[in-house]
Amino acid sequence: MVTTLVPGQCRTAVVACTVARCWAGVCSGISVLCLILVQEYRAVAESRDTSTQTAVGPQDLLESMAVPVFLVSDTGHILYVNPAGEHLFGTGARSLLRRPIRNFLSGDSPVLAMLDRVVRRGRSAVEYGIRLTGPAMAPRIVDARASPCHDTHHQIVLTLHARSVAQSIGGHRLGQMSAARSATGFAETLTHEIRNPLSGIRGAAQLLEEAVGPSDRELTRLIRDETDRIGKLLARFDTFVDGATVPTAPVNVHVVLDRVFMLAKNGFAKSASFTREYDPSIPMVPGDRDRLVQSFLNLAKNAAEANPEGTIRLITGIRHGLRVQTGTAAHRGLPVFVAIEDSGPGIPEDMRQHLFEPFVTTKSGGRGLGLSLVARVIEDHGGVVEVTDATVGSGTRFTVYLPAVNSSTDGAQAPSPADTAR
């Protein structure tokens, strides 16, 4: 298949290629750093002389990294895993250590073949764009790098660079910003073109009401009431207008999700079952509670429509190491994540990159504006949205990453229900 690019698309392709090369270089550098740290970690672990250990050792550095790092034996058993690796595999170190890595990957995973190749040849190996699947993880595309430890070929350092997060920061975020801008232009044009004649219609109805008899005033009042209703509908599109400021009061995301749960369960999702899996340690997020409720309500409505009698999971947690660049040179961390996961048939891969554009929908009767609203609101809150396969069974998972309230401003945490509600 041949793809023809117009000049603007050529520039985009060049930029995309440059970004891909830079990302590959970053991954390579991180992998080398991980290899050095793992070797230092092994040296410290094998040494009984604690006087040579520094305040911040190699294990501390490894465990603070957002990249999943594994130390694997030549028999395929996991000897070390950092917290990012635990998160990727969906289980803790206690369940992973001394267990074969194949137990946590699909039987035909390219990672297994790559590890075997490194053991046999004693040389590093790299695989790009691997589809990683396993019993407790959502399918995702990763770049995998495996390197033998210098002092022995019997242990291998494996790093897995998940592309989904990188795309959320880069391509997905740019796509959502573009979708938000498109929606902004659409909203400004629509409200301007409709409000002007609407005001004239309402004014004419008021004048007509004074001139007609009592029997016809009911019709003029109907015209006036309907123009008022249309005006209120147009006001909802003001969400898209550029320059609108978002209140930055601390918001408890668990309160937001509980509100979404109550509205959904008593409305459009009466037949669905819900699980609420909240992390009690997450901090408050800055923003507008009502707009966040509306955004997550849109995502919950999509989940219910994907499978009206299925299961909808509302999940919160902390993801360290995820940062986006703001309009200045500064970077902002997005440690808080909120995920809404359905058990529907899933969304085709080619449709995902256009989901946040206005009028794009996978539903026959859909208008394609709900996710555009989500994109705009989350962008206004300084966050990003990631779309992946569900972590359990089939379905789709929308994950919203948000900044946390500055600890010096409000150190309160978002409380969680005493137990998981269903």
C-alpha positions in Angstrom: 0.0 0.0 0.0 1.4 3.4 -1.0 0.5 6.5 1.0 0.7 9.9 -0.7 1.7 12.8 1.4 1.0 16.4 0.6 3.7 18.9 1.5 2.3 19.6 5.0 2.1 15.8 5.6 5.7 15.5 4.5 6.8 17.9 7.1 4.8 16.0 9.7 6.3 12.7 8.5 9.8 14.2 8.9 9.0 15.4 12.4 7.6 12.0 13.3 10.6 10.2 12.0 12.9 12.6 13.9 10.9 12.0 17.1 11.1 8.2 16.6 14.9 8.4 16.2 15.2 10.5 19.3 13.0 8.1 21.3 15.1 5.2 20.2 18.2 7.0 21.3 16.6 7.8 24.7 15.6 4.1 25.1 19.1 3.0 24.3 20.7 5.4 26.8 18.2 4.3 29.5 18.9 0.7 28.8 22.7 1.2 29.2 22.1 3.1 32.4 19.9 0.2 33.7 22.6 -2.3 32.8 25.2 -0.4 34.8 22.8 0.1 37.8 21.9 -3.6 37.9 25.6 -4.6 37.8 26.3 -2.2 40.7 23.2 -3.5 42.5 24.5 -7.1 42.2 28.0 -6.1 43.3 26.6 -4.3 46.4 24.2 -7.3 47.1 27.1 -9.8 46.9 29.4 -7.7 49.1 29.1 -8.0 52.9 31.0 -4.7 53.4 28.3 -2.1 53.9 30.9 0.7 54.4 31.2 1.1 50.7 27.4 1.7 50.2 26.4 5.3 49.5 23.2 7.0 50.9 21.6 6.5 47.5 22.5 3.2 46.1 21.9 1.6 42.7 18.8 -0.2 44.0 17.3 3.2 45.0 17.9 4.5 41.5 16.5 1.4 39.9 13.4 1.5 42.0 12.8 5.2 41.2 12.9 4.7 37.5 9.7 4.7 35.4 11.1 2.1 33.0 10.4 -1.5 33.8 13.7 -3.3 34.6 14.2 -7.0 35.1 17.2 -9.2 36.0 16.6 -12.6 34.4 18.7 -15.8 34.8 19.8 -17.9 31.9 17.0 -20.3 32.8 14.4 -17.5 32.4 13.7 -16.9 36.1 13.2 -13.4 37.4 15.9 -12.4 39.9 15.1 -8.7 40.3 12.2 -6.4 39.2 11.7 -2.8 40.0 8.3 -1.2 40.8 7.7 -0.1 37.2 8.1 -3.8 36.2 5.7 -4.8 38.9 3.2 -2.3 37.5 3.7 -3.5 34.0 3.1 -7.2 34.8 0.2 -6.4 37.1 1.6 -8.2 40.2 4.1 -7.7 43.0 7.7 -8.7 43.4 6.8 -11.4 45.8 4.9 -13.2 43.1 7.5 -12.5 40.4 10.8 -13.3 42.0 12.3 -16.8 41.3 9.4 -17.5 38.9 9.9 -18.1 35.2 9.2 -14.9 33.2 7.3 -17.0 30.6 4.6 -17.5 33.3 3.7 -13.8 32.9 3.9 -13.5 29.1 2.0 -15.1 26.3 3.6 -18.3 25.1 4.6 -16.9 21.7 6.0 -13.6 23.1 9.0 -12.3 21.1 10.6 -11.4 24.5 11.1 -15.1 25.3 12.9 -15.7 22.0 15.0 -12.6 22.5 16.1 -13.7 25.9 17.0 -17.1 24.6 19.0 -15.5 21.8 21.0 -13.4 24.3 21.8 -16.5 26.4 23.1 -18.4 23.3 25.0 -15.7 21.7 26.2 -13.6 24.7 25.3 -10.4 22.9 22.7 -7.7 23.4 19.5 -7.8 21.5 16.9 -5.1 20.7 13.3 -5.6 19.4 11.1 -2.6 18.4 7.4 -2.5 18.4 6.8 -5.8 20.2 3.2 -6.6 21.1 3.4 -7.5 24.8 0.6 -9.6 26.3 0.2 -11.6 29.5 -2.4 -13.0 32.0 -2.5 -9.8 34.1 -1.5 -7.0 31.7 -3.2 -5.1 29.0 -1.8 -5.7 25.5 0.6 -2.9 24.6 3.4 -2.1 22.2 6.9 -1.9 23.7 10.6 -1.6 22.7 12.5 -4.4 24.4 16.3 -4.5 25.1 18.2 -7.4 26.7 21.9 -7.2 27.6 24.1 -9.9 29.3 25.9 -8.8 32.4 29.6 -8.2 31.6 30.9 -10.6 34.2 28.6 -13.5 33.3 26.3 -14.6 30.5 24.1 -16.3 33.0 22.1 -13.2 33.9 20.4 -10.7 31.6 19.1 -7.2 32.1 15.8 -6.7 30.4 14.2 -3.3 29.9 10.7 -2.8 28.4 9.9 0.7 27.1 6.1 1.1 26.8 5.3 3.2 23.8 1.7 3.9 25.0 2.9 6.3 27.6 5.3 8.1 25.2 2.5 8.5 22.7 0.2 9.9 25.4 2.8 12.5 26.1 3.6 13.2 22.5 1.4 12.1 19.6 -1.7 11.4 21.5 -1.5 14.7 23.4 -0.9 16.6 20.2 -3.9 14.8 18.6 -6.1 15.7 21.6 -4.9 19.3 21.5 -5.7 19.4 17.7 -9.1 17.9 18.4 -9.7 20.5 21.1 -8.8 23.3 18.8 -11.1 21.9 16.1 -13.9 21.7 18.6 -13.1 25.3 19.7 -13.4 26.6 16.1 -16.6 24.6 15.6 -18.2 25.9 18.8 -17.3 29.6 18.2 -18.7 29.5 14.7 -21.9 27.6 15.8 -22.7 29.8 18.7 -22.0 33.0 16.8 -24.2 32.0 13.8 -27.1 30.7 15.9 -27.2 33.2 18.7 -27.7 36.3 16.5 -30.9 35.1 14.7 -32.0 33.4 17.9 -32.1 36.8 19.7 -34.1 38.2 16.8 -36.6 35.3 17.0 -37.1 35.7 20.7 -37.6 39.5 20.4 -40.1 39.0 17.7 -42.0 36.5 19.8 -42.2 39.0 22.7 -43.6 41.7 20.4 -46.0 39.2 18.8 -47.2 38.1 22.3 -48.3 41.7 23.0 -50.2 41.9 19.7 -52.1 38.7 19.6 -55.1 37.5 21.5 -55.1 35.2 24.6 -55.6 32.1 22.5 -52.5 32.6 20.5 -50.2 33.7 23.4 -49.6 30.0 24.2 -47.9 29.6 20.9 -45.8 32.7 21.3 -44.7 31.6 24.8 -43.8 28.2 23.2 -41.6 30.0 20.7 -39.9 32.0 23.5 -39.4 29.0 25.8 -37.9 27.0 22.9 -35.5 29.8 22.0 -34.4 29.9 25.7 -33.8 26.2 25.7 -31.7 26.4 22.5 -29.7 29.3 24.2 -29.0 27.0 27.2 -27.8 24.3 24.8 -25.5 26.7 23.1 -24.1 27.7 26.5 -22.9 24.2 26.9 -20.7 24.7 23.8 -18.9 27.5 25.7 -16.8 24.7 27.2 -14.9 24.8 23.9 -14.2 28.5 23.9 -10.5 29.5 24.1 -9.4 31.6 27.0 -12.0 30.1 29.5 -10.3 29.8 32.9 -10.6 26.7 34.9 -11.1 27.1 38.7 -8.2 25.5 40.5 -9.8 24.5 43.8 -8.5 21.1 45.1 -10.8 18.3 43.9 -11.2 14.9 45.4 -11.3 12.5 42.4 -13.0 9.9 44.5 -15.9 12.2 45.2 -16.1 13.0 41.5 -16.2 9.3 40.6 -18.7 8.5 43.3 -21.0 11.2 41.8 -20.4 9.6 38.3 -21.3 6.2 39.7 -24.6 7.5 41.3 -25.6 9.3 38.1 -24.7 6.3 35.9 -26.3 3.6 38.1 -29.5 5.5 38.4 -29.6 6.5 34.7 -28.0 5.1 31.6 -26.1 2.2 33.3 -28.9 0.6 35.3 -28.1 -2.8 33.9 -24.4 -2.6 34.2 -22.3 -3.7 37.2 -19.6 -1.5 38.6 -16.4 -2.0 40.5 -14.6 0.9 42.2 -10.9 0.2 42.8 -9.6 3.3 44.5 -6.1 4.0 45.7 -6.5 5.8 49.1 -3.0 7.4 48.9 -3.7 9.7 45.8 -3.6 13.4 46.4 -6.2 16.0 45.4 -6.1 17.4 41.9 -6.6 21.1 40.9 -9.6 21.9 38.8 -13.3 22.3 38.4 -15.3 19.5 40.0 -18.4 19.9 37.8 -16.4 19.8 34.6 -14.5 16.7 35.7 -17.8 15.0 36.7 -19.1 15.8 33.2 -15.9 14.4 31.5 -15.9 11.2 33.5 -19.6 10.8 33.0 -19.1 10.9 29.2 -16.5 8.2 29.5 -18.8 6.1 31.8 -21.6 6.6 29.3 -19.4 5.3 26.5 -18.5 2.3 28.6 -22.2 1.5 29.3 -23.0 1.8 25.6 -20.2 -0.6 24.7 -21.8 -3.3 26.8 -25.1 -2.3 28.6 -25.0 -5.4 30.8 -21.3 -5.6 31.2 -18.9 -4.5 33.9 -17.5 -1.0 34.3 -14.4 -0.5 36.3 -13.6 2.9 38.0 -9.9 2.9 38.9 -7.6 5.4 40.5 -3.9 5.3 41.3 -0.5 6.9 41.1 1.9 6.7 38.2 5.2 8.2 38.9 7.6 9.4 36.2 4.9 10.7 33.7 5.5 14.3 32.8 4.4 16.7 30.0 6.0 19.9 28.8 3.9 23.0 29.5 3.8 26.1 27.3 7.1 27.2 28.8 10.3 25.1 29.1 9.0 23.7 32.4 7.7 20.2 32.8 4.6 19.2 34.8 4.2 15.8 36.5 1.0 13.9 36.0 1.0 11.5 39.0 -2.7 10.9 39.4 -4.5 8.6 37.0 -8.2 7.8 36.7 -9.2 4.9 34.5 -12.6 3.9 33.2 -12.7 0.4 31.7 -15.5 -1.4 29.9 -16.1 -5.0 28.9 -17.3 -4.2 25.4 -16.0 -5.4 22.0 -13.2 -2.8 21.9 -12.3 0.0 19.5 -10.5 -0.7 16.2 -6.9 0.5 16.3 -7.3 2.7 13.2 -10.2 4.5 14.9 -8.4 5.3 18.1 -6.2 8.1 16.7 -9.3 10.0 15.6 -11.6 9.4 18.7 -11.2 12.8 20.1 -12.0 14.7 16.9 -15.5 16.3 16.7 -18.2 14.1 14.9 -16.0 11.0 15.0 -18.0 8.1 16.6 -18.2 4.3 16.5 -21.9 4.4 17.4 -24.6 4.4 14.7 -26.7 7.0 16.5 -23.8 8.9 18.1 -23.0 12.6 17.5 -19.3 12.3 18.1 -19.0 15.3 20.5 -18.6 13.5 23.9 -15.0 12.7 23.6 -14.2 16.1 22.1 -15.6 17.6 25.3 -13.5 15.2 27.3 -10.3 16.2 25.3 -11.0 19.8 25.9 -11.7 19.6 29.6 -8.8 17.4 30.4 -6.5 19.6 28.3 -7.8 22.6 30.2 -6.9 20.8 33.4 -3.3 20.2 32.2 -3.8 16.4 31.7 -3.8 13.8 29.0 -6.0 10.9 28.0 -4.7 7.5 27.0 -6.8 4.9 25.1 -5.7 1.2 25.4 -7.2 -2.3 25.5 -8.8 -3.3 28.8 -6.6 -4.9 31.4 -9.2 -7.6 32.0 -10.8 -9.5 29.2 -11.9 -7.6 26.1 -13.0 -4.0 26.1 -11.4 -0.5 26.2 -9.7 1.5 28.9 -9.6 5.3 29.0 -7.0 6.5 31.4 -6.9 10.2 32.3 -3.6 11.5 33.8 -3.9 14.6 35.9 -1.5 16.9 37.9 -1.7 16.8 41.7 -2.3 19.8 44.0 0.9 21.3 45.2 1.8 19.7 48.6 2.6 23.2 50.0 -0.9 24.3 49.1 -3.0 21.3 50.1 -1.5 18.1 51.3 -4.8 16.4 51.8 -5.3 13.0 50.2 -8.4 11.8 48.4 -10.1 9.4 50.8 -11.3 6.1 49.5 -14.4 4.0 50.5 -13.7 1.5 53.2 -14.0 -1.3 50.7 -14.5 -2.0 47.0 -18.1 -1.2 46.1 -20.0 -3.2 43.5 
